[in-house]
Amino acid sequence: MRIHPTAVVAPEAKLGKDVIIGPYAVINSPVSIGEESVIGPHTVIHSFVRIGLRNQIHAHAVIGDTPQDLSFSNLETWVSIGDDNILREGVTIHRSTDPDHPTHIGNNCYFMAYSHVAHDCTIGQSVILTNNVLLGGHVEIGDKAVLGGGAVVHQYCRVGAYAMVQGNGSVGQDVLPYSIVGGHPVRHYRLNTVGLRRAGIKGERYRTLEQAFWQLRHGADLNDLPETPEMAYLRAWLATKSKRGLHRFAAKNSTE
């Protein structure tokens, strides 16, 4: 373990083996930081934060500050971060408002510079937030979703797994799994073809998703489609009650 002499680390903070704390970093308590994690210079880890293994947190990140919620009283609420994440410079992640449900970040995520995760968000595995992405409170982001630079997601919205949101997109409703959305206002355009094929979703599994997207565009149900892993997730996602509704589809002549 290496702690720079200018860092301020609470005696009660729990630091795993081979953790590195950079110059002028501030680590409060209760905080736990897993083995082989690196905390960059001037980073602040507030109280009530759990950080897993091998995370890289770059300069000036602020993790675990209180929610930007006027109704929040000073409860013990948490941020939970998994393993092998990269949080670039200036990233901010706020504690939840609910003591029983932390703001949660999965594993293998990459949050680029100055992206913000608000209170009560739930972020899946291998999610990419590009520079200056802003997530409002209670947002849910599915596994392997990608949000382009400057995208903004309104509170209580859901972005499904493998979805891609165009840079500077303003998401005010839910985004279907496996899809690409963009425009002003945001619309569903087509499947995230490149992302799906990189993930090994091809052949009959991919064709089933194509058919599902077509049927949803035309207001049809999905009862006649086979039960692939992707369809099981899509059906469960659609069955979950939405607080914002679903973004519309782009006009037919706008699709590829």
PyMOL commands that set and color helices and strands:
alter all, ss='L'
color gray80, all
select helices_A, chain A and resi 193-198+204-217+229-239+252-254
alter helices_A, ss='H'
color red, helices_A
select strands_A, chain A and resi 2-3+8-9+14-15+20-21+26-27+31-33+38-39+44-45+49-51+56-57+62-65+79-81+86-87+92-94+103-105+110-111+116-117+122-123+128-129+134-135+140-141+146-147+152-153+158-159+164-165+170-171+179-182+187-191
alter strands_A, ss='S'
color yellow, strands_A
deselect
rebuild
show_as cartoon
